[in-house]
Amino acid sequence: MNAFLNKVKRADSPFYSWLKKIAVSLTAPKVFPVPGFLRPPLRLLYEVHFGIITCWHTFANLVYFYPLFHARCESIGKNVAIDRMPFVTGPVRISIGAGVWLGGNIQISSARDFGAPQLIIEDNAQVNWNVMISVNRQVVIEEYARISWNCTISDNDGHPRAADLRARNAPLDPRDIRPVRICKHAWIGNGAHIMKGVTVGAGAVVAANSVVICDVPPYSLALGNPAEIVIRNYGKPSKAAVA
């Protein structure tokens, strides 16, 4: 079979070339232009399609997903919005403030219990889609902080440093678990990794796909792998009243 497929991929003969064209047409069919008179009704159908999906998800959130997630949290404030129910494993205690927005496919895990691990998301913070949070001690996301999509926040390495201990699936050393704090008004760009023991200062910005292994001062821009402070006094409030 492998030899046959290789001949088709290489189009070794007119026959195999013909088979390759058929395979390509089936796996990547070309889209035919839509006649002009069909565009208006199809556009309406497009909007109706996604409108029904949106209404269904809103209904499911209100009557099913939100109550289940509410029951999983230690506390939850008013006006919390979720796109999809976060997936939570382990003994982590979750506290969510008022006005928080949570995107879909958020994963919150806590593999070990070192003194009641806590995830605290304070008022008006936002956590976007596909964010993974690993908390074995404490992760705090303060007011108005923004976590973009595909980010990872972890207060631990997930495994021991020593190779022999990893091979034995030994538990983490408590000394290698250090709290993480994302301070108010901070912005974490998409794909960024915030590692154990890090504090991202108030109003600081972490650039996309950066790996942060040390503290980021307030109102500064961190960039790179590992992240370095490239600009200070960055993004300060437009009004002195905003902290």
Secondary structure, 3 states (H helix, E strand, C coil): CHHHHHHHHHCCCHHHHHHHHHHHHHHCCCCCCCCHHHHHHHHHHHHHHHHHHHHHHHHHHHHHHHHHHHHHCCEECCCCEECCCCEEECCCEEEECCCCEECCCCEEECCCCCCCCEEEECCCCEECCCCEEECCCEEEECCCCEECCCCEEECCCCCCCCHHHHHCCCCCCHHHCCCEEECCCCEECCCCEECCCCEECCCCEECCCCEECCCECCCEEEEECCEEEEEECCCCCCCCCCC
